[in-house]
Amino acid sequence: MRFSSHMARALDAARDAATRGEVPVGAVVVSATGEVLACEGNRTRELADPTAHAEMLAIRAACAGSGQERLVGAHLYVTLEPCAMCAGAIAAARIARLYYGAGDPKSGGVAQGARVFAHPQCHHAPEVFDGIGETEAATLLKDFFAARRGKGD
């Protein structure tokens, strides 16, 4: 099977999240055969739910759609390095590959901070590929927070 990135779709979901006043993070779950199973953006404010990160919502939707609690062989594309909570969900869902755009020195849980997949307690670690669409993802985040600071939020 030929590699095809789904980061552009994740970036679109991040842009949609920003228009809703959410931190612009988007995630796409793709099956091992390349079928898009779910695409979500952050909705923590909209749903008043601190767990409504793009990754969590996309994993939940993909599991619900497949009727399975695990997504064995699936790939996850996300615009920002997942936090520790999302990394734990990625491991629990048995995602095969994680592709992410911008690193997150403040809250990242994969390459920075908690490094969830490196812990012996982590029962499954996906293959991780970083820097996919990094510049565009980082620019979305920087522009979003610059605009928020300008409004006094």
Sequence and secondary structure as in RCSB ss.txt:
>XXXX:A:sequence
MRFSSHMARALDAARDAATRGEVPVGAVVVSATGEVLACEGNRTRELADPTAHAEMLAIRAACAGSGQERLVGAH
LYVTLEPCAMCAGAIAAARIARLYYGAGDPKSGGVAQGARVFAHPQCHHAPEVFDGIGETEAATLLKDFFAARRG
KGD
>XXXX:A:secstr
      HHHHHHHHHHHHHTTS   EEEEE TTS EEEEEE  HHHHT TT  HHHHHHHHHHHHHT S  TT E
EEEEE   HHHHHHHHHHT SEEEEEE  TTT SSSSTT GGGSTT S   EEEE TTHHHHHHHHHHHHHHHHH
HT 
